[in-house]
Amino acid sequence: MIKNLPHKTIERLSQYRRALLICLDSGKTHIYSHEIARIQHITAVQVRRDLMLIGYTGTLRKGYNVKELIDLIGQIIDSDDGIHVAIIGMGNLGRALINYFAGKRSQLRIVAGFDINPDKIGNTMSGVPCFGIDDMESTIQKLDIRIGIMTVPADFAVEVADKLVKSGIKGILNYTPKPVNVPKDVYLEEYDMITSLEKVAFFVKMHSETE
């Protein structure tokens, strides 16, 4: 396994695999760097640099072997034993994430959800059992859950993050607009949809002003 790859490279490798899987389904067996670059809206130089980092090169005549590249990216990103994931906050966003993710990656599996609503606890929602927040630590340890996805209201973000860390979680994806702090041995990814939307709105505004 290749270690110490830049975070942005890992992110792009995941995006490359998604694009390559679509190409494979359409019957495409080989692809050039400029084709991947066009799909991802980046430069072909960046694509070649990323693939050189993982030790993969294509040929001038055919480019990259799509199936081989998919398999190599999987060896780098995926865990051999698979990783269990939990959703904390089984509201509309939490259930939407479960439905979206179902069947997308065999090595990542959402096995539990947590909520404070007694009407949800004990039920199976979108195929995932829902547990109470009070049972979080024991359930996470019992099911060997290593990643937690937070979709709770912002006011509960810090408390939930602390509970996840205490439960032994090693990776957190925070969908709340509230930043949280975690120990250095826990990987944190924070995604704020409002920030992303404002970024898009800014460039729309700039484009409108130059017309």
N, C-alpha and C positions, 0 to 999 in steps of 0.2 A: 504493500500500500504506500502511496506517495503522501508524505507528510509535509506540513508547513506550506501548503498552497495558500495564496492570498484569498481572503474572504470573497472578494469580487470575482475571482476566477472560479471558485466553487459555485457561486451564484450563476455565472454564465454557463458553466458545464451543465448544470441542471436545465437551463434554458435550451442549450444545444440538444440535450437528450430529448426534451419535449418536441422540438422541431424535427429531430431525426426520426422519432417514432412515427410522426405523421407522414414523413417521407417514405418510411419503410412500409407503412400501411397502403400507400399509394403505388407500391411496386418499385420504388426507386432503390437501386442497389449501391450507387456511388454518388458522391456529392463533392463539389469543389468549395474551397474556403469562401469564395466570393458569393456563392449561393447561400451558405449559412449566414454570412454577414448581412446579406440583403434581408433575410427573414428576421434577423435579430436587430436590424437597424444599427449595426456597428461596422467597423472596417474589417476587411479581409486580413489585414496585418494583425489585428487583435485576435481574430480567430486562430490564425496560425501560431501566434505567440502562446495562447492558452493551450493548444494541443501539443505544442513542443514541450511545454512544462510537464505534461503527463506522458511524454515519451512516444507520441503517436505522430506519424507522418504519412502523407498520402503519396500518390504518384502523379507525375505531370500528365499522364495520359488519361487516367480515370478519376483522380482526386482521392477522396477518403471512402473507404468501405463503410457503408452506413451501419450494417449489423455489427461489425467489429468495433466501431466507435461507440455504439450504444452499449455494448457489453463492457468495454473498457471503462466508460464513465460510470457504469453500474458498480464495477469492482472498486472504484475509487470512492464513490459517494455512499453506497449502500453498506449496511452492516450484514455480515454473514448470517448472523442469527436473527436478524430483524429487530426492530425497535417498536415498543408499544408506546402509544400516545394517548393522552387524556385531554378532553375539552372541559374547561372550567367555566361554567355559564351556559346552560342549555336553553338559551333564548333563540330568537330568530337567527342571529349570526352564527351561534354555535351549531345549530342544526343544519344551517346552510353549508357550513364548512364540512360537516360530516358527509352530507349528500354529495358535495363537490368532490371530496377526496376519495370516496368509495371506489375501490378497484383501480385507482390510478397507479399506486406503487405497492407491490407485494411485500416489500421489506419494511414498510411503515404501516402500522395498523392502529386505528383509533379503537381502543378496547373499553373505554369508560368515559362517562361524563359526570360532572358534579354540579349540584345546584342547591339553593336554599329553599326552593319552593316545594312544600310537602306534596303538592299535586303532581310533581314531576319525579320525585324520589321514589325509587322502587319500580318505575316503569322503564320500558325500552323505547327509546326515541330514535327514529331513523336507524334502527338496528343496533343501537349502542345503549347498554344499561346505564341508568342514571342513579348515582349514589349521593348521599348527603355530604355536605362540606365537612361535617364532623367526622366522617369515615374516610376522609381523604388520605391521611397518612397510612393507615392500615391497608387500604385498598391499593394504593400506589405500590406499596412494598409487596403485597400479595401477588399483584398482577405484573410485577416487574416493569412498571411504567417509568420511562426515562425522559419523556418530553411532555410538557404541559402547555396547552394553548389557552390563553386567557381571553375570554370574551365577556367579562363581567363589567358592571358599571364602574366608571372611573374611581368613585369613592372607595371601592373595595379592592382596587388594584394592588396597593402596597401590602395589605393584609393577606391577600391570596398569594402573592409572590413569596412572601415570607413562609406561608404554609407549604408551598411547593418545595422550597429549598429545604425546609425542615423535614419534609417527607422523602428527601433523597433525589429529587428531580435534578437532572444535569443539563437540561435545555429548556428554555422558555421562549415561546413566541407570544408577545404581548400585543393584542389587538386593541387595547384600551388607549385613550389619549393621555393617560397618566404615566409618566416615566417611573420606572422602578429601579432599585439597586439590588444587585445580587453579588454573591462572592465570586472571586476570580475563577473558581473551578466550575461555575455554571455559565453556560453560553446563553446570552440574551439577544434576541432579535425583536425590535420594537417597530410596529407598523401602525402608523396613524393615517387613516383614510382621509381625514380632513386635510392634513398636510399634503398628501398626494393630490387631492382635488384642487387645492389652492395652487399647487405647482402648475397643474394643467391650465387653470384659470389665468395664471400670470402670463403664460405663453400665448394663450388665446387673446388676451388683452393686448400684448405687444404686437401680435400679428394684425389685430384690428386697427391699431394706431398707425401702422405703416402702410395701410392700404390707401 
